[in-house]
Amino acid sequence: MNTIELPNQSSWPMLRAMVGIGVVCAVLIVGVFQITAAPIAQNQAELLDQAIVSLFPAANNKRAYLATANAELNAQDAKQKTATPVYAVFDAQQQLLGFAIKAQGMGYQDTIQLLYGYAPEHEAIIGIKILSSRETPGLGDRIGKEKTFLKNFERLSVALTRDKGNIINRIESVKTGSKTQPWQIDSISGATISSRAVADILAASTAHWIPELAQQLERFEINNKRPSDE
């Protein structure tokens, strides 16, 4: 019959000390998380506002919307934090400027998170802002700061079919200097994987969001004369 060896008496002080240290560390971690959660959320909200203004300089306020099970967009419940909203952006006269949409996907190193602006009147993306990226410094990270690359998104076509059910041409990346169509993105030389990742992220997100927004556009222009800030 097997027997279980119990720790000798001299080891108990060490065990108690280790358990005590573990408890203290756990309490400290929880405490730090609770203390920093609110400031972190506030900083993220401010960064989001700055990103939206960079896409829509005339932005005065925004309102978050979430897609319901039947794809209808409803104003976001302040307590509903489980889904990523799309932001309707308005000017000082409460006129709809467009939409700021979060999207993410896998890059060369890790997940790339970005925000892009969609202007319905032009059927185009009018800019992007990289929110989070761990792409290779000096190479892949150029997707967020190289002017020639960012110029791709000043009027990137997401034109829809007549019934507004689908995007006519999927966004795609092409070799540096070979862009010939308004829905194409000139890749960055030396960072083609990161460039392609941005194109793929936008292609997937726009295929979902743009038809939905276009089909419900009248709701934003008529029923949201005085949207509240989120």
C-alpha positions in Angstrom: 0.0 0.0 0.0 1.4 3.4 -1.0 1.9 6.0 1.6 1.9 9.7 1.2 4.9 11.6 2.6 3.9 14.7 4.6 6.2 17.6 4.6 8.4 17.7 7.7 7.8 20.3 10.3 10.7 22.5 9.2 9.2 23.0 5.8 5.8 24.5 7.1 7.1 28.0 7.6 8.4 28.1 4.0 5.0 26.8 2.7 3.1 29.3 4.8 5.4 32.1 3.5 4.9 31.0 -0.1 1.1 30.9 0.2 1.1 34.2 2.0 3.2 35.8 -0.8 0.9 34.3 -3.4 -2.2 35.7 -1.7 -0.7 39.2 -1.4 0.4 39.2 -5.0 -3.1 38.1 -6.1 -4.7 40.9 -4.1 -2.2 43.4 -5.5 -2.9 42.4 -9.1 -6.7 42.7 -8.6 -6.3 46.0 -6.9 -4.0 47.4 -9.6 -6.4 46.2 -12.3 -9.4 47.9 -10.5 -7.5 51.1 -10.0 -6.2 51.4 -13.6 -9.3 50.1 -15.4 -11.1 53.4 -15.4 -8.1 55.5 -16.6 -7.3 53.0 -19.3 -10.9 53.1 -20.5 -10.8 56.9 -20.5 -7.5 57.0 -22.4 -8.9 54.6 -25.0 -12.0 56.7 -25.4 -9.9 59.8 -26.0 -7.7 58.0 -28.5 -10.8 56.9 -30.3 -12.1 60.5 -30.5 -8.8 61.7 -31.8 -8.7 59.0 -34.4 -12.3 59.9 -35.6 -11.4 63.6 -35.8 -8.3 62.6 -37.9 -10.7 60.9 -40.3 -13.4 63.5 -40.1 -11.9 66.9 -39.3 -15.4 68.4 -39.1 -16.6 65.8 -36.6 -18.6 67.3 -33.7 -20.1 64.2 -32.2 -20.6 60.5 -32.7 -23.0 57.8 -31.8 -22.4 54.1 -31.5 -24.6 51.5 -33.2 -24.6 47.7 -33.0 -26.1 45.2 -35.5 -28.9 43.2 -34.1 -29.6 39.5 -35.0 -31.6 40.6 -38.1 -28.8 43.0 -39.2 -30.7 46.2 -38.2 -28.5 48.8 -36.6 -29.6 50.1 -33.2 -28.1 52.7 -30.9 -25.7 51.0 -28.5 -26.9 50.3 -25.0 -24.3 51.9 -22.7 -24.0 48.7 -20.8 -23.5 46.5 -23.9 -19.8 46.1 -24.3 -19.6 42.7 -25.9 -19.6 43.8 -29.5 -17.6 46.3 -31.5 -19.8 49.1 -32.6 -19.8 51.3 -35.8 -19.8 55.0 -35.1 -22.0 57.4 -37.0 -20.2 60.8 -37.2 -22.0 64.1 -37.3 -20.9 67.7 -37.8 -21.9 70.7 -35.7 -25.2 71.0 -37.7 -26.0 67.4 -37.0 -25.4 66.4 -40.6 -24.1 62.9 -41.2 -20.5 63.0 -42.3 -20.0 59.3 -42.5 -19.0 56.3 -40.4 -16.0 55.3 -38.4 -15.6 51.5 -38.3 -13.2 49.4 -36.2 -11.7 46.3 -37.8 -8.9 43.9 -37.1 -7.0 40.9 -38.5 -3.8 39.1 -38.5 -0.7 40.9 -39.7 2.9 39.6 -40.1 3.6 39.6 -36.4 0.3 39.9 -34.5 -3.2 41.3 -34.8 -3.6 44.7 -36.5 -6.4 46.8 -35.2 -7.5 49.8 -37.2 -10.2 52.4 -37.7 -11.4 53.5 -41.1 -13.7 56.2 -42.3 -16.5 55.5 -44.8 -18.1 58.4 -46.7 -21.4 57.1 -48.2 -21.8 60.1 -50.6 -18.5 59.1 -52.3 -18.9 55.3 -51.8 -15.4 55.3 -50.5 -13.0 54.9 -47.6 -11.5 58.3 -46.8 -8.8 57.3 -44.4 -7.5 54.8 -41.9 -5.9 55.0 -38.5 -3.8 52.2 -37.1 -5.0 51.7 -33.5 -2.7 48.8 -32.5 0.1 47.0 -34.3 3.2 44.9 -33.5 4.5 44.8 -37.0 8.3 44.8 -37.5 9.8 48.2 -36.6 11.1 50.0 -39.7 9.2 47.6 -42.1 5.7 46.5 -41.3 5.0 49.3 -38.9 5.2 51.7 -41.8 1.5 50.9 -42.6 0.6 53.5 -40.0 2.9 56.3 -40.9 4.2 56.2 -44.5 2.4 59.0 -46.4 2.5 57.3 -49.8 0.8 54.2 -48.3 -1.8 56.2 -46.4 -2.6 58.1 -49.6 -4.2 54.8 -50.8 -7.0 55.4 -48.4 -7.9 59.0 -49.2 -10.5 57.8 -51.7 -10.5 54.0 -51.8 -13.5 52.8 -53.7 -16.1 50.6 -52.0 -18.8 51.2 -54.7 -21.9 49.0 -54.3 -24.1 47.1 -56.8 -27.4 48.7 -57.8 -29.3 46.9 -55.1 -26.7 47.9 -52.5 -26.3 44.3 -51.5 -22.6 43.8 -52.3 -19.4 45.7 -53.0 -18.7 45.6 -56.7 -14.9 45.2 -56.4 -13.2 43.7 -53.4 -10.3 45.8 -51.9 -7.0 44.3 -52.9 -3.3 45.0 -52.5 -1.0 45.1 -55.5 2.7 45.4 -56.0 4.3 48.8 -55.3 3.6 51.2 -58.1 1.2 48.9 -60.0 -2.1 50.4 -58.8 -4.5 51.0 -61.7 -7.9 50.8 -60.1 -9.6 52.9 -57.3 -10.2 49.8 -55.1 -6.5 48.7 -55.2 -3.8 49.5 -52.5 -0.2 50.0 -53.5 1.8 47.8 -51.1 4.9 49.1 -49.3 8.1 47.8 -50.7 9.6 45.5 -48.1 6.4 45.2 -46.1 4.1 43.5 -48.6 2.7 41.1 -46.0 1.6 43.9 -43.6 0.2 45.8 -46.6 -1.7 42.8 -47.7 -3.0 42.3 -44.2 -4.4 45.8 -44.1 -6.1 45.2 -47.5 -7.6 41.9 -46.3 -8.9 43.5 -43.1 -10.6 46.2 -45.0 -11.9 43.9 -47.6 -13.6 41.6 -45.0 -14.9 44.5 -42.9 -16.3 46.5 -45.8 -18.0 43.5 -47.3 -20.0 43.2 -44.1 -20.6 46.8 -43.0 -20.9 48.9 -46.2 -24.0 47.2 -47.6 -25.7 47.3 -44.2 -24.9 50.9 -43.7 -25.9 51.9 -47.2 -29.2 50.1 -47.0 -30.1 51.8 -43.7 -28.5 55.2 -44.5 -31.9 57.1 -44.4 -32.3 56.2 -40.7 -29.1 58.1 -39.8 -29.9 61.1 -41.9 -33.5 61.5 -40.7 -33.9 59.9 -37.3 -30.7 61.1 -35.7 -30.8 64.9 -35.8 -29.4 65.2 -32.4 -27.2 62.2 -31.6 -25.6 62.1 -28.2 -21.9 61.5 -27.6 -20.8 58.1 -26.5 
